[in-house]
Amino acid sequence: MATAIENEIEEVATSMSDELGLLRELLDDDAVVVERPRKPRKPSVGIDGMTPAEFRAYKARLQAERRAKLKAQEVAGTLPFDAETTRDALADAAIMLLYAGGPGANAILNYLGQVYADKPGAPMTIAARVKTRVLKPKLLRFAR
């Protein structure tokens, strides 16, 4: 029995698929190896070969598509998840905390004092504008 194993020819694996093939041979025939499906890549656009006018038209079309998508989201009552809307939502939360005077309002006033260190009245002016509803939340209509 030992001589049969010693006499077998060993193949050198030259790539990852060869190694996987060798490993599959060692597994039982009943074992199922599931490969992860690969995500299809976006078709690449050859912008290197475009003329400046073609490139401007291409970029204009992309921007128009982006704006149409954002408009459709706004009409549907949703917002894009990006840096701008995140900042607006956080600012709204701070405005609402200052208005209600709830927990965290003092931390917001302290932070405003650090940001406007050279203008000592700025935090109280901001708090007064929030209380008089001069500063209002921007995205409140999207909150559910």
N, C-alpha and C positions, 0 to 999 in steps of 0.2 A: 504494500500500500504506500509506503514511504517513497518507493522508487517511482511510482506514477506521478507524484507531486513534483519530485525533483526533475523529472524528464519534461515537464510542461515548459513551453516556450513563453517567456514573459515579454509582453509588449511594453515599449516605453511610451508613456503618455506625453504627447506633445502639446496638447491644449487642454483647456478646461472641459470641453465637451468630451474629449477622450477620457479624462479622469472620471467624469460623470458616467460615461458608458461603462468603464471598468467597475465602478461602484454598483451600477445597476445589475451587472452580471453577477456580482456577489450576493445581491438581494434575492429573496424568493421571487418566483414568477408571479405569485399572487400579490406581492407588494405593489402598491400604486404610488408612483412619484408624480406629484402634481406640480407643474411649473407655473409660476406666477405669470399671468397675462401681462404683456407689456403695453404701456400706454402708447397710443398712436401719437406720433409727433405732428405738430402743426406743419403744414406745408411751408417750406421756406420761400421767402420772396427774394429774388435776386436784386437787391437794391444797389449792389455794386455796379451793375450794368445799366442802371437807369441814368437818364440825362437829368440835369437839375430840374427841368420843368416836370418831367415824369415823377421825380421824387417828391416835389412839392404837391403835385396832384395826389400822389399816393398818401402822403401825410395828411392832406386835407380830407381825403376820403375816410381815413382812420379816425380823425378827430370828429368828423360828422357822425360816424357810426357811434363813437363814444358818447357824444352829446345826446344822440337819439336814445341810446340805452339809458343814460341818466335821466332823461326826461320821462321815459316810460316807467322807470322805477319811481320817480316822484309822483306821477299820475296814479300809479298803483298804490301809493302810500308807503313805500319803502325807501330806504336810503342806502347808498353804497357804503360799504365798510372800508373806509379809507382814512387817511390821517386827518383830513379836513373835517369830516363829519364826526370823527372821534373827539377832536379838540372842541368842536361845537357842543357835543353832548356833555363833555366834562365841564365846559364853561356853564352850560345850563344847570348842571347839578350844583355847581358852586353858587350860582345866582339863586337857586331855590333854597339852598341851605342858608345863605345870607338873609333871604326874605323871611324864612321861617324862624331864623335864630336858633336852629336846632343844633344838635351835637356836630361839631366840626366847623361851625361858623367862626369861632375864635381862631382856629388853625388857618382858615382862609384869610382872615384879617391879618394875622401875623405874617403870612406869606406875602400878602399884598404890601405890607409894611417893609418887607425885605426887598421886594421888587422895586418899589418906589421909595427907597431909603432917602433920597435927596428931596422928596416931596412929602413931608410928614402928614399933610392933610388928605392925601390921596385915598388911603384905605377908608376913612370915614366918609369921604365924598362918594366913593363907589358904593358903600353900604347905604348911604342916604338915597342915591339914585335907584338902587334896587328896591328900597322900601317904597319910594314914590312911583315905582313902575316905569321909570325912564329907561332903565336897563331891564329888558325882558328876555326870557328864554327864547332861543331861536328855533329849536326843534320840538317844542312842546306839542305841536299838532301831530307829530309822529309817535309820541309816547302812547302806549296802550294800557 
